[in-house]
Structure formats: structure tokens, C-alpha cells
Amino acid sequence: MNHQLLVAEYLATPWALMPERLSAVTAVIARWSGDARASDEVMHSIAADRSARDARRQASVSKSGGGIAVLPLYGVVTQRGNMVDDVSGPGTASTQQFSNMLRAALQDETVTQILIDIDSPGGSVYGVAELADEIVSARAQKPVVAIANSLAASAAYWIGCSASEFYVTPGGEVGSIGVWQAHQDYSKAMDEAGVKTTLISAGKFKVEGNPYAPLDEEAQGFMQSRVDDYYAAFTKAVAKGRGVPISQVRDGMGQGRVLGAEAALASSMVDGIATFEDVVKKMRRDARAQIKPNASRLNQARNSLALM
């Protein structure tokens, strides 16, 4: 019951996460609460999957060169989730830690371009808007490209839209533009277990939406207002990043669904369909194309001096 109540409290905050990935989130929470039975198998699977992705990514980057810094965004997005690995494990991605990597790449003179490699179902809304704004600012210093490799959903899509270019792999998916939160009522289960909970509080709404009682209309209305506020910020950011009206984001782009590569491209949710390796090659070509005009102008200047 303690584990269930912890899950209920955790899900009471707004999430920009695919609802069907709830099992992965509860597995992480189970690990926090010491319920190893529910979490070990899932966490080991996530760890193995991420290790394989890291190996593939490192192999590709070592061949690419060209001063491209690849920043991975893998797993459920949280603000500080994987700052302590032995607590959260490899299944979460910290916006705070990602921000640190982004700043380091901007300061590194050997890095000329940044590629955000995303494989995430989204996560908590906390810290996402701030990271998205930081990515937009970073684009003024160095080119920033993002790729859904192979999933960029909800909060992860919000982050990916902040890049100047956004791609999805042929078998990948993007979308789930929406926000949700949950209320779980355990009052009946606790009554059947012979447990009665009395909350002692100060402040009219301090215990509003608690899991020990059914959700009343006023509390539900407030929860809905929070979801609406985050949804407004989410859709505004997507509209700005994709260069489309907010109405197109709200009324199209899957309306909360995750779309495959072809459907996402048709809905202007991405700039193209490409593999990770193809995106790296394109970035290298773009870098060479930017250098050539400068060299041409230099030659023109030299020729002009020679004529003088």
C-alpha cells in the first residue's frame, strides 16, 4: 500500500508523458520505495537497451568527426532524475544534467555543431520549458539539430522542437503533444484493509486532491487548470519551433497521439526522415558549405589586392 500511495502522490503533478508508458515510471518509483520485485526486471531491461544505444551512437560519432557534439536524451524526462545514478538508474533523463552538457558543448571550441539524440517518451513538465528556451538561445551560437531516434514524445518532443532542425528515423515516432495528471483514490481499498486516515492540515486547499478520499469537483477543476496552463505553454513552444499557428498544433499534429515518421512529416512535425548517420552526414555537408563561401571571399580579396 505504501508503494501505491507513493505512486499516487508522484502522478498528482502534471506530466508531459505518454500515458501508456506509466508502467516504466511506476517501475522507477518502485525502486525508490524499495519494491525490487516490481522494478528489477524493468530496470535491467532499460539499462541493457540504453547500453546498446550508447554503443551504436559512439560508433557512429567516432566515424563522423567534424566537430559534432552528440548530446543524448534517453529515458523518462525529469528535472533532476539521473543526477544520482544509484537512485534513478538509467531509465531517466535529467533536464538539469542535459543543460550542463549543452553549456559545455557551447564552450568547447572544438565543437562546431550540436546534435540532440532523443529516445524518450517524455516525462515531467518541470524544467522542460527552461531547457527548451536554453536550446533556442544556443542556436545563436552554434547550429543545433535534433533527431527522434527513435522516439520523441510529449516533453521530449517539446525539447526537440527547440532545435533549428528536427528529424525522425524511418521507423521512429514523434508527438503526444499534451499534458495530464492523475488522481488515484485508495479510500475504499484502505477501508477494506481496516485503515482509516485522518489528515491534519492548515490552509484551505493544503490536502486538496489527496489519495485518501474521492476527488471533489473543485479540486478536479484546479487540477484541470494546471494541465491547461502547461498545455498552453507546450503548444505555444511547438508552434514557435515549427513555425506554424498554435491552432495547427492544437487541431492537428496528432492531437495528443504519437505519429509515425511519414505522418509526422506530412503534419510538419519534423523537417525530414533520416537515420542518425544520415543526419550526421548532412551536418558535415552543411559545415563544409558554410566554409566554402568564406574561402571564396578570401580569394576574391587576395585577387583584388593583387590587381592593386
N, C-alpha and C positions, 0 to 999 in steps of 0.2 A: 504493500500500500504506500510506503514512503516513496518508493521509486515512481509510482503512478502520480502521486501528488507533486513530485518534483517536475515531472513531465508537464503536468497541467500548468504549473506556475511558469515554466520556461516558454510554453507556447502561448501564454497570455500576452506576450509582446508582439508587435507587428513583424511579419515575415514577408520577404520577397523571395519565396522559395516554392518550387514545385510541390504541391501538397502530397503527391504520390511518393515523394522522397522522404516523407515523415519518418519512415522506419529507420533511415540512416541517422536522422537527428536523434531519435529516441535511443538508438544504439550508443551514441556518444554520451548522452545523458546517463544511460545505464552504467556506463563505465565510470562516470563521475561519481555516481551513487554507490558504486561497489557491486553492482549486479552483473558480475562477469558472465553469468550464464547467457544473458541476452545479448551481450556485446562482443565477446571474444571472436566468434566466428566472423561476424560482420567486419570488425576492425582489422582482422588479419587479411580478409579479402581486399579491403580498401588499401591496406599497406602494400600488398603484393601488386595490385593494379597500379598504384602510384609509382612504385619502384620500376615497373616495366615502362610506364610512360616517361619517367625521368631518363631511363637508359636510351629510349628511342630519341628523345629530344636532344640529349647530349651528343649522340652520334650524328644527328643532323647538323647541329650547330658547329661541331668541330670541323665539318666539311664546308660550312658556308662561309665562315670568315666575314670580312667586310665590315668589321666593327659593329655588328648587330648584337645587342644585349637582349636575351630572351628571358622574360620575367614570367614564371609560371603562376597561374591562379587555378589551383586544383582543389576540389572538395567544397564542402558547405562553407559559405562566406560568413564570417563573424568579425567583430571589431578587433578582438584580441585573442581569438580562439587558439591559434597554434603558437603563441608566444612561449608556452611551456609544453614541450612535446610529450612529456610523460603524463600530462593531464588530458590533452585533447587528442593526441595521436595524429596520424597522417590524414585524417578524413576532413580536416577543416582548413580554411584559408583565411588568414588574418589581414584585414584591410590595413591595419597599422603596420604590420610587417611588410606588406606589399608596398606601402608608401615609402618605407625606408629603402627598399630595393630600387624603387623608381628614382628617388633622390640621389642614390649612389650612382646609378647609371647616367644621370644628367651631369653629375660632377666628374665622371670618368672621361678624360679627354680621348681615350682610345675608342669610346663608344660613339658612333655617329648616328645610329638609329636604334629604336626600341621596338621589340615585338612582344605583345602580351599574348601568351599561350593559355587559353582558357579551356578548362574542362570542369564545369561546376553547375549544379542545379540551382544555384542562388543561395540565399540564406537570410540572415538578419538584416534589417534595413539600417541598423546603426553603423555609422562610419562610411556607408556606401556613397552618399551624396558628396561627402567631403573628398573621398578618393576620386570620384568622377571629376570634380572640379579641379583637382590637382593634376589629373591626366590632361585635361583641356589646357591648363596653363603650361604643362610640359611640352605640348605641341609647338609652342612658340620658340622653344629652344632646340628641339630635335624631333625628327619625324617619329610618330608613334602609330604603330599598326597593331590591330588585334585580330585574332583568329579563334573561332569556336572549334576546338579540336578535342572532343567532338561535340561538346555541349556547352552552350552559354544561355542559361535560363534565368529569368527573373533578375535578382540582384546582379548576377554575373553578366546578363545582357545589358543592364544599366551601365555597368563598368565598361563593357566592350564598346558601347555606343559613344563613349567619350573619346575614343581614338579617332584619328583623322581618316583611317580606312579600316573597314571591318569585313572579315571573310569568314566563311564556314567551309568545313571539309565536305567532300561529296556525300559522305554518309552521316554528316552531322546534323544538329538541330539547334535552333535558337528560338527565343520568345519567352512565353509565360510572363507577359507584361501584366503584373497585378500584385496586389498586397492582400494578405489575410492574417488573421489571428484566430485563436481557438479558445473556447471556454469549455472545460470538462467538469461536469457536475458529478461528484463522488458521494453526494449526501446519502442516496439510497443504499449504495454499497456499504457505506460506513454504518448506517443504521442496522443493516443486516448483520454486520460484523460486531454489533453491540458497542460501537464507538460514537460518542456524541461530542462534537467540537463546539466550544463557545469562544468567540473572538472578542477580545477586549481591545478597544481601539479609541483613538481620539482623531477627530477630523471626519466630516460628514461622509466623504467618499473613500476613506483610507482603506477599507476592506472590500470596496466595490469589486464585483467580479471574482470573488474568491471561489475556490473549487468545493467548498463545504456546503454550498447552497445553490439552488437553481438560479440562473441568470435572469434578473428582472429587466423590464423594458427600458428603464432609464440607463442602467449600466450597459445594456446592449447598444443603445443609441450613442453613448460616449465612445465605446469601442469602435463602432462604425465610423464615427467622425475621425478617429485617429487613422483608421485604414484609408479613409477618403483623402486625408491630408497627404499621406505618404504616396498614395496613388497619383495625386495631382503632381507632386514633385517628380515622381518616376516618369510619367507621361510627358511632362514638360522637358525633362532631360533627354528623353528619346527623340522627341520632336526636334529639339535643337541639334542633337548629334546627327540625326538622319536627314535634317533639312526638309522636314515635312510639317504640315499643320498638326496641331495637337488632336484635332478631330480625326485625322487619318490614323493616328496611333490608337485612339480610343475605339474607333468604329471598325478598324481593320487590324492588320498585324496580328491576327490570331485571337484578339480579344481575350487574352489570358491563356490561350493554347500555345503549345510548343509546335513549331512548324519545321518540316524538313527543309533541306538545302534549296531545292527548286522553288518551293512555295515561299520560302523566306526571301529569296532573291526577287521573285515576282511581286512581293509586297514591299519592296525597298527596305527590307530589314537589314540587309547586308549589301556590300559593294561587289561581291563576287563569290564564286565557289572555287576553292583551290585547296590542295594539300598543304601541309606545313612546309614541305620542301619547296613547293611552287611559290609560296608567299615569300620565303627567304630569297629565292632566285629573283623574284620581282623587285624586292627591296634592294638587292645588289645592283640590278639594272638601273633602277631609279637613281641610286647613288652615283653611278657612272655617268648617267645622263646629266646630272647636276654639275659634275666636274667638267665635262667637255665644253660647255659654253664659256666657263671661266677661262679655260685654257685658250679658247679661240679668241677671246677678248685680249688676253695677254699677248698672243701672237700679233693681233692687229695693232696693239700699242707698240710692240717692238718694230713692226714694219713701218709704222708712222714715224718713229724716231729715226729709223734708217734712212727714210726719204728726206728727212730734215737735214 
